[in-house]
Amino acid sequence: MREMEDNTPPTVPPTAKQKRIADFNTNHFSALAESDNVELNSTCQVCPAYWFLHKNKCYWWQSDHRIKNWSDSRNDCTARNSHLLVIKDKEVLDFLTKFTQDKHYPYWIGLSLSQPENKWMWITGSQMDRNITQEPNHDEGQYCGAIRNSKILADICSIEFRWICQQDTILI
């Protein structure tokens, strides 16, 4: 009787590098599964390319030499599926200060002076929280908010500055 040929390819043993990677993955994910601080089914939050992640928000700021007035800056953020920066707590202000403190130019944020109430309002409709930062000084007229270093400034909305956009993270 004729023997049947075995057509299965020979088993190639893993290389030393492949074995180290497999061992690392097994040990790493086993440790994650045993950890009290990590859920294996947790969501991952990411930002689009060139945006910065902080907490559950993504931040993007104009870093080249293009400048726009407040309204055009707001429109640019909208085109990016975002809005001008809204500072809801001191931690966000501190985070942004790291990126703007050594700059000699201000960035537009989503703050404007409502008329005729004469109150500083965020583009989300909430009023500026004086516990986070002082209200910027202003004269009569249409003023918008900008940030330079850690200070909120008031300037005429038609002046051209760089700007900061903000959006929610993308869950994957």
TORRONU-491266 format. One record per residue (C-alpha): x, y, z; residue in three letters. Coordinates in steps of 0.25 Angstrom, whole numbers, padded with zeros to 4 digits, always signed. Layout:
<sites>
XYZALA
...
</sites>
This chain:
<sites>
+0000+0000+0000MET
+0005+0014-0003ARG
+0007+0024+0008GLU
+0000+0037+0007MET
+0008+0049+0006GLU
+0007+0060+0017ASP
+0005+0073+0011ASN
+0004+0082+0023THR
+0016+0092+0024PRO
+0026+0089+0034PRO
+0025+0096+0047THR
+0035+0108+0049VAL
+0039+0111+0063PRO
+0037+0125+0067PRO
+0049+0134+0067THR
+0055+0139+0080ALA
+0049+0153+0078LYS
+0035+0147+0074GLN
+0036+0139+0087LYS
+0039+0151+0096ARG
+0028+0159+0090ILE
+0018+0148+0092ALA
+0023+0146+0107ASP
+0022+0161+0109PHE
+0008+0162+0104ASN
+0004+0150+0112THR
+0010+0156+0125ASN
+0006+0170+0122HIS
-0009+0167+0119PHE
-0010+0157+0131SER
-0005+0168+0140ALA
-0015+0178+0134LEU
-0026+0167+0136ALA
-0022+0166+0151GLU
-0021+0181+0153SER
-0032+0188+0161ASP
-0030+0201+0154ASN
-0032+0196+0139VAL
-0045+0190+0133GLU
-0042+0182+0121LEU
-0055+0187+0114ASN
-0052+0202+0117SER
-0052+0212+0106THR
-0040+0219+0100CYS
-0041+0234+0097GLN
-0033+0239+0086VAL
-0031+0252+0079CYS
-0030+0255+0064PRO
-0015+0257+0058ALA
-0008+0270+0063TYR
-0018+0272+0075TRP
-0014+0271+0089PHE
-0022+0262+0099LEU
-0024+0267+0113HIS
-0034+0260+0122LYS
-0046+0257+0113ASN
-0044+0269+0103LYS
-0035+0271+0091CYS
-0028+0284+0089TYR
-0023+0290+0076TRP
-0016+0304+0075TRP
-0012+0311+0063GLN
+0003+0311+0063SER
+0008+0317+0050ASP
+0007+0331+0046HIS
-0007+0331+0042ARG
-0016+0340+0050ILE
-0031+0343+0049LYS
-0041+0352+0056ASN
-0050+0345+0067TRP
-0062+0342+0058SER
-0053+0336+0047ASP
-0046+0328+0058SER
-0059+0323+0063ARG
-0063+0319+0049ASN
-0049+0312+0047ASP
-0052+0304+0060CYS
-0066+0300+0055THR
-0060+0295+0042ALA
-0051+0286+0050ARG
-0064+0280+0058ASN
-0060+0288+0070SER
-0062+0302+0077HIS
-0053+0312+0082LEU
-0047+0309+0096LEU
-0056+0309+0108VAL
-0049+0309+0121ILE
-0057+0302+0132LYS
-0047+0300+0143ASP
-0033+0305+0148LYS
-0027+0291+0143GLU
-0030+0294+0129VAL
-0025+0308+0130LEU
-0012+0303+0136ASP
-0011+0292+0125PHE
-0012+0303+0114LEU
-0002+0312+0121THR
+0009+0302+0119LYS
+0007+0304+0104PHE
+0005+0319+0104THR
+0013+0325+0115GLN
+0026+0328+0107ASP
+0018+0333+0095LYS
+0018+0348+0092HIS
+0004+0347+0085TYR
-0010+0345+0090PRO
-0020+0334+0086TYR
-0035+0336+0084TRP
-0043+0327+0093ILE
-0058+0325+0093GLY
-0061+0337+0102LEU
-0069+0350+0098SER
-0075+0362+0105LEU
-0090+0361+0104SER
-0098+0373+0101GLN
-0106+0380+0107PRO
-0103+0372+0120GLU
-0089+0375+0120ASN
-0085+0361+0125LYS
-0074+0351+0120TRP
-0080+0339+0114MET
-0075+0326+0108TRP
-0079+0322+0094ILE
-0086+0310+0101THR
-0096+0320+0108GLY
-0090+0320+0122SER
-0085+0332+0129GLN
-0070+0333+0132MET
-0066+0328+0146ASP
-0059+0338+0154ARG
-0053+0328+0163ASN
-0044+0322+0152ILE
-0039+0336+0147THR
-0041+0350+0148GLN
-0051+0357+0138GLU
-0043+0364+0127PRO
-0043+0380+0128ASN
-0050+0386+0116HIS
-0056+0399+0111ASP
-0069+0401+0104GLU
-0071+0393+0091GLY
-0071+0379+0086GLN
-0060+0371+0093TYR
-0056+0357+0092CYS
-0046+0349+0101GLY
-0032+0344+0098ALA
-0022+0337+0107ILE
-0007+0341+0108ARG
+0002+0334+0118ASN
-0009+0331+0129SER
-0017+0343+0127LYS
-0030+0345+0121ILE
-0030+0358+0113LEU
-0041+0367+0106ALA
-0039+0372+0092ASP
-0047+0377+0081ILE
-0053+0365+0073CYS
-0048+0370+0060SER
-0033+0370+0064ILE
-0026+0358+0058GLU
-0019+0347+0067PHE
-0016+0332+0067ARG
-0027+0324+0073TRP
-0030+0311+0082ILE
-0040+0301+0078CYS
-0046+0290+0087GLN
-0054+0278+0085GLN
-0059+0265+0092ASP
-0050+0253+0091THR
-0053+0242+0081ILE
-0056+0229+0087LEU
-0051+0216+0081ILE
</sites>
